[in-house]
Amino acid sequence: MSNNSFQKPVVMVRESKQHKQSGIKLTGQVLFLFLLLSGTAIYGHPPEFIRDQAFAYLEKQCSFGPRNPGSEGAAECLKWLTTTLRNFRAEVYLQNFEAIETITGKKHKLTNVIALLPGDSNPPIMLCAHWDTRSHADRDPDPANRNKPILGANDGASGVAVLLEIARIAAASPPPRSLLIALWDGEDMGRSGESEEFCLGSKYWAEHQIPEPIDEAILLDMIGDVDLEIPVEQFSELNAPRLRERLWEIAEKLELTAFTSARGVPVFDDHVRLQRVGIQAVNLIDFEYTYWHTIEDTPDKCSAESLGQVGRLLIGYIYGVE
């Protein structure tokens, strides 16, 4: 997302934050079946979001190194994301496109990963996050680091980690409504302060909606840091007030203390690209993160507890709250 957070885009209003390592490993079909079964819901109760499993997904992404477009880490992570989602019985679409990285002037081949998990009814609920990381740590306090790529544990991996755990759960416990999980590429390719150069994957999808159009979306971005605090992001409040309010009602009922009623800054992020085509989209984001766009955005700055708070919120929204 752009740090030019107060630049208001043209948005169409539609009517209508240290973890203790769990030791969970991502290996083999036996474990997959165990995880699948362990996530199965008891009838009448929402399934459990396993926060340590989500953190393992965060660490796995970071094990590939930086995932900026054109990097080896991005290529390896793309393979892993695709395989993992297919193992969760999702119908996976790889949406390929090209875009210029304005920081470097290079053209890159990019890929949105779109996964459909069938539920009992349609249209699907979109859950989304960006899977790419930034090629330049341009906010690092050490000028010598500013041309280095970031690892993106929070800025990138955290949202994806939560969505992978949601996908695992949905494979074991089909949701009441179908889920469309979108992992955007090219979110972080822009020059600082130039909002329109960011969020390129969501922009491309908004112009080429596959496999089908959707009505509402929930974006996760920078939701893994240790001191998680998610205020009310203002583009969300302006363009999707009912969905935003419903999510905060669930957070209050579940006593999820990371969600506050404080008024946050408007952040130009992937949800704005969706709002512009009439989709009700809410951004869950903690933009107050010391390590944003620095080489210190690493897993030790993140927390399984934080992932768990966001994951429980989504489970409550998807399956209902007891």
N, C-alpha and C positions, 0 to 999 in steps of 0.2 A: 504494500500500500504506500501511498505517497505521504511524506511528512508535511506536505503542504495541506494540512488538515482543514484549514479554514477556507480553502477555495471551494466555493459552492458550485457543484456541477449543475448542468441542466437536468433536472430529474422530473419524470412524469409521475404524478400521484395517481394511483389506480383507484377507481371507485370500487366500488365494492371493497485469572495469576502461577528438610531435604529428603527427596524420596529415599526409602530404604529399599535396596535392590531385592526384588522378590525371588530371583533365581529362575524365573520362568524362561524357558528356551523355546525358540521358534523352530522346531524340528519335527519332520516326519508326519506321516498319515496317522499314526497311533495317537500322537498328541492332538492332532487336529480333531479326531473323533472325540477325544476326551473333553477338549474345550467346547466342542459343539454340544455335547451332552450336558456339560456342566452349566451351560448357559440356557438350557431349556426352561421355559417358564412353567410354574405350577399354575394350573388353570385359575384365572381370576386374579392373578398377581403379576405385576410387571417383572420381567426378567432382571437379573442382577448385572450391573455394569461392573466389570472387574478392572479396577483402576491400575493394578500392577501389570495386567496384560496390556493395557493401553500404553503404559510407560515402556514396556518391552518393545512395542511397535515404534515408539519415539526413538529409542536407542538403536533399533535396527536401521531405521532410516539414516541416522547419523553415522552408522558404521560404514556407509558408502562414501563418506566424506561430503564436501559441498556438492549440492545438486543443481548448480546453476546451469542454464541451457548450454549444451555443447560439451559439457564435462563428462568424464568417465563415470563419476558418481551418479550423474543424472541418468545415464544409460542403464547402469546396473539397478538403480532404484526403480526405474520404469518397469523393468522386467519383473522385479519382485512385487511391485504393487499389482501388476496385472495378474500374476500367478496367484497371489494371495486372495484377491477378490474372486477370481474364478474358483478357487478352492472353497470359497464361501457360497458357491452356487449362484453367483451373480452373473447376469448377462453383461459382458464388458464390451464397451465401445471405445476404441482408441481414435480420438479425433485429432488428426494431424493438420498442422497449418504452419506457416512461416511468418516471422516477424523480425524487424530490425531492433537490435539492442542499441539504443541511442547513446549509451555511455561509451561503447566501443565502436559503434558503426557497423558491427557484424550482423549478418543475417543468420538466424538460427531456425532449425526445424524444431517445432514444439509439438507437444502432445497433451491434450486433455484426456484424463482417464475418467470415463463415465460408466457407472455400474448401476444396473437396475436390479433391485431385489423385490420380487413380487409380493404383494400383500393381498388382502381381501377386497380392496377397492382402489379405484383410481379417481382423479389424477394423482400421480406420485407427489410426495413431499420431497423437495430437494434439500439435501444436506451437503454443504460444500466447504472446501478449504483449498489453499494453494500448496502444491507439493514442491515447487521450485524454490531455490534459495538465491540470495543476491551475490553477484559476481564481484562486487567491490564493497569493502567494509568502510564506506565513506564517512561514517560517523565515529570511527574508532579514535580514541584520544591520542593514539600514537600515529603520526603521519606516515610512518614506515609501513603501517598495516593497511592503509586505505585502498591499495590496489589488490588486496588479497580477498578471495571469496570467503563468505561466512559459512559456518556449519549449519546455522539455522535450526537449532533444537527447538526454540520457541517459535521463531518466525518462520513457520513452514511445517516442521515436523509435528508440533503439538496438535494442531487441528486435524491433520491426517491421522494421527494415532487414535484420536477419539473416534473418528469415523470408521476406521478399520475395526475397532472393537464393536461399534454399532453393527457393522456388516456381519461380524461373527455371530452376534446375538440374533440378528434377523434371519440368518441361515438356520438357526436352531428353533427360533420362535417366530414364524412368519407374522409380520406386523399387520395391524388392522388396515392400514393403507400402504400401498407400495412405496418404496423408498428409491430415490434417485440420488446416488452419491456421486458428486462431481469433484474431482481433484484437478484444480486448475494449474496449468503451466504458464510461464511468462508473466506472473503477477508482479515480480520484483525487478524488472529489467529497465526501469526508467531512470532518468536523471532526477536528483533530489529537487523537489519543488515543482516538477512538471507532471502534474497529476494525470494528464491524458496519456502519458507514456507508460503508465502502470496498468495492471489488471488486464493483460492482453488475452489471456485464455478465456476468461469469463466474457470479455467483449466478443470474441470469436463465437463462443457458444450462443450468446444472446442473438447473434445474427444467423446462426445455423443450429437451431435447437434439435438435438437428438437425445434419445430416440423419439421424444414427444414433448410438446410444450408442457409447462407446469404453471401452477398458480402461486405457490409460495415457496420460499427458500430461507434457510438458516445458515449463515456463514460463520465459520469458526476461524479466528485468526489471533495468534499470540495469546493462547488461553492456557499455557502450561507453566508460567513462571511461579516461583515459590510464593510470592506475596500477591496472589491473584485478587484483583478487584475489578469487576466488570460493571462500569456505569452504563447509563442509558445513552447509547451512541445516537447522535442527533439526526442523521439521515434516516436511520431506522425509525425513529420516533415520528419523523415527518411523513414518511412514505408507507410505513406499515405499523401504525399505532396499535391496532387490535392484536396482531401477532406478537408484537413486542410486549404488550401488557399481559397477554396470556402466558408468555414465557416467564415473566417476573412473578406472576401469581403462582405458578408451579414452583419456582425457586423459593418463594416464601413458604409455601406449604411443606416443602421438603427440607426447609431450614438450611438452604444453601447460602452461606454467608458471603460468598464471593460476589454475589449479585447485589448491587446497591441501587438505591433510587437516585443517586447523584447524577447530575446532568454532565455527560461526557462531551468531548469535542466531536464535531462532525469529522469523520475520517473517510477520505476517498478510498474505497476498497471495492472488492469484487461485487458486493451487494449493490453498489450504485449502478454498475453495468446491467444488472438484472432489473433494477427498478426502472431504468430508462426504457425498457420494453414492456413495462406494465406488471412486473412480478412483485408481489408483496415479499420483501426481503429484509431480514434483520441481521445485523452484524454483532456477534458476541466477541468483544475485543477488549483487552487491557493494554491500552496504548502507552501507559506509563511504565516502560521497561528500560532500565538503565543500559542494557546490552544490545539494544536494537541497532541493527546494521553495524555491529562490531564483531571482531573475531572471538569475543567472549560469549557469544550466544551459543552455549554448550549445555549438554544434558544436566550438569550439576547445578545449573541455574533454574532447573525445572522440577516439578513435583508431581508425583502420582496422585496426591490428594487433589491438586488443582484439576488435573485431567478428570478425576472422578467426579468433581462437582459439576463440571460441564456435561460429562457423560450421563450422570443421573438426571440432569435436567432434560436432556434429549430423550432418554428412556421414558421419563414422565410424560413428555409431550407426545411421543409416538404411541405408547401403550396405555397411557392413562395413569393417574395417580391414585394410590390407595387412600 
